Amino acid sequence: MTSAPFEQQLNPQNEHQPQQKPRHKHIVLTSHPRQSRQQPLPIRWGKADPNERGPIIATLGNTAHRNAIGTHSGAYAVYRALAVASGTLERDHRADLTDTSPTVSIGPHPKWADPDKIVSIDPFGTLDSGLFAKPLFAELSAKGYDIRPSIAITKAHINIPEMAEAVARGGVKVDGKILNAKGELVATKVAIEPVWYLPGIAKRFNVAESDLRRTLFEQTGGMFPELVTRPDLQVFLPPIGGYTVYILGNVEAIADPTRPVAVRMHDECNGSDVFGSDICTCRPYLVHGIEVALETAQAGGAGVIIYARKEGRALGEVTKFLVYNARKRQEGGDRADTYFTRTECVAGVQDMRFQELMPDVMHWLGIARIDRFVSMSNLKYDAIVQSGIEVGDRITIPEDLIPADAQVEMNAKKAAGYYTEGEVPDAAVLTQTIGRQYEEA
């Protein structure tokens, strides 16, 4: 591997100058190339060799080094700003990444080199030493480049009450390796921050990149002026939530076509996932997905749970609660026939999760076929299939796991085209499906 393209970008004049603590000065709203003696390292998105692709540098210590818009940590970057402003965090702190490398290596997989398949995360975001040439990174580090990962991989034990109950009733098999007698699961856990390749995002949604950039700039209240002033910077780290992936079984099985793979793609629902709200099926469906993932892993394959931070269909929890109120208080009560209408009245749209970006995580994992897809969502299924991933069986939530107050949601979704093995509710059934009212005990 050669690092020549990047060596040529380094500034020899600053090679031996000590790093100085930044001083307060006038804020520059843009960093146009001509304002710096040093051009940023290029990012050649879609290159199979990470050393040719180049590292993404979104840290703030030296603005001349930055080759991306935004910064690490997504929405949590604002808390970092508060920590700096309050004096609890040094402005020039550099992370000590000793012993933080992945517990297992994932990839590289062929889709990592396809600029059309992965556009919303950095496939090389783990900075795995097995992928990047150490001499190059050592040299960049010596030059003061602060390169940080956007993906972290670790191992974890998962302990949820439903699994212990399933063990007690004999509903799942204890193998002592993936699931122990106490109902604890052993998993590989991956945290992924969003990293958007703007030309690819624009192509994915069939819009002009210039229109995408300007709209992002305008709809974030002008938070990122470089979206419109720096067309040479093609990578953007948006201030949104990312993904957590839980893998049961052998990681290598995910990309092995001879071994089964189960996937549950789950969008965040704090009210149900954490606090057990019964107005939706989110937690019971998530638990069922974990059970299917476990069965598939125990059969020699892998089970994958992808948890996306897209609360309330990416409309947010405030909007979701407003919709709950509107649904419960409308004339005739909370009805399946107006389930989506009330969301549109408040938010203007039914859904803003944009599942077109979701398959990127699956391509990063090396998934080419899903044997058991634990989801009824037509939007998720269509996005996955259209991205080139084959789907075998689709698994619905068992009827006995659906809370009584969630029948409104389930019938509305079935009527809207969500996958079901039963009958699709007609208009009469939708009108008659009414949820619990606030006045009811």
Protein Blocks (a to p, Z undefined) as FASTA:
>chain_A
ZZklmmmmpcfklmmgccdddddddddfbdcfklpcbdcddddehiablklnopadfbfk
bmmlpccecjehijmlmmmmmmmmnopacfklccdfehkacfbdehjdfklmmmklpmkb
cfklnopaklpcfklmmmmmmnopacddfbdcdddddddfklmmmmmnopaccehlmpcf
kopacdddddddddddfklmmmmnopafklmmmmmmmmnoomammlmmmmmbmbdcddbd
ddddddedjfklmmmmkbccddddddddfklmmnopakbcklmmmmmmmmmmmmmmmnop
acdddddddehhhnojklmmmmmmmmmmmghiaafklmmmmmmmmnopabfnlpmlmmmm
mmmnopabdfbdcdfbfklmmmmmmnopacfbdcdddfklpcfklmmmmmmmmmnopacf
bdcddfklmmmmccddfklZZ
